[in-house]
Amino acid sequence: MIKKILDRTKGDRWIWLIVILLSILSLMAIYSSTGTIAYKNDKSAEQYLVKHLVMIVGGLALMYFSHLLDYRYYAGISKVLMVITIPLLLYTLIFGNHVNDASRWVTIPVINQTFQTSDLAKLALITFLARTLTRKQENIKDVNKAFIPIMGSVCIVFILIALANLSTALMLFGVSILLLIVGRISIRQILIVCLAGMVLLTGVILLGSRRQTYISRVQAFIHPEKADPDKSFQANQSKIAIATGGILGKGPGNSTQRNFLPHPYSDFVFAVIVEEWGLVGGLVLVLLYLVFLYRCVLIVTHSPKAFGALLAAGLSFSLTIQAFANMAVAVGLGPVTGVPLPLVSMGGTSILFTSVAFGIILSVSRDIEEKKGLDVPEKKPAAGNRNKIIVGEIPAMG
């Protein structure tokens, strides 16, 4: 059975290795950082570890099945996802679970599992943009046929997420702009999208229900010496954890700041990793994400179809930007956000959707291998075709 699964496992081997290494690192970090919350909830750290292990195994299973499906079928799936996502985001804003003045989650009936709808929205928008940009290449400069549908989808999803989760919305908006650039949208039209985004962002900051939270976090980041101690508490504890980690760290399970950080197992898991594994451990984690991005760039440049290239580019940009945003907050290079570290932070549905994104990227890589009979890095694209987008055929369901 295992041999059969391994024989069917295709795609970039480096990405598979990175996923396995991140999963192992995640299990160690979560086991170490959940002691305090386990004590508060009268549970054991092992219970949280087992729950996290189940999600990791479930994520690997989803990744495996996602990579087996021909990536072109995700074009059709993206339409269904967008139809589901927009009403679901609206439902979340109105009827979702409110935590810290933000409505980001809905509870799935029967299994009683919370579900962050922005995770689905990220996957839906990126796949939908890749599909639309591919389909509209012949009319890519046409305002009515290409620009308005693209701008509308980006702005609608942005505003619906931003009202409850501004950091995620900004990252998704940035990924969307990168996709528009790769997809040959004119600079003038991209500037219009950026202007529309700035208008929406200003409205959210000035009129949104969480405006005071956003303003206070930015002020605490710019002027930490004047900030309310409660507002800068998380950032300060994270800096202490990183500063005391030194070069080699205190050793696995020896973190002290996990007892003070409000979310050492999710938002600030990187700080705990550096405290226990030191600068070396932190650099290894950074290197893993950089190698992942590099392998994805190779996949993008070798993909013979526009949809595969745009799909791999969008998903890889999203995952790496999220990773570095999380680590930047932990080391004090950005205001506090609620962005998890992909495949490392403890989480339910976020791990599953992240795993699906990895699986889709591997599906594109698998297609390249099967068509060329070569490993991705062994063949370089011709110099004249490097910047050329080839419009590939998408199955009828798309």
ABEGO torsion letter per residue (X at the ends): XAAAAAAABBEBAAAAAAAAAAAAAAAAAAAAAAAAAAAAAGBBAAAAAAAAAAAAAAAAAAAAAAAABBAAAAAAAAAAAAAAAAAAAAAAAAABBBBGGBBABBBBBGAGBBBBAAAAAAAAAAAAAAAAAAAAAAAAABAAAAAAAAAAAAAAAAAAAAAABAAAAAAAAAAAAAAAAAAGBBAAAAAAAAAAAAAAAAAAAAABAAAAAAAAAAAAAABAAABBAAAAAAAAAAAAAAAAAEAAEAEBGABAAAAABABAABAAAAAAAAAAAEAAAAAAAAAAAAAAAAAAAAAAAABABAAAAAAAAAAAAAAAAAAAAAAAAAAGABBBBABBBBGABBBBAAAAAAAAAAAAAAAAAAAAAAAAGBBAAABBBBAAAAABBBBBBBBAAX
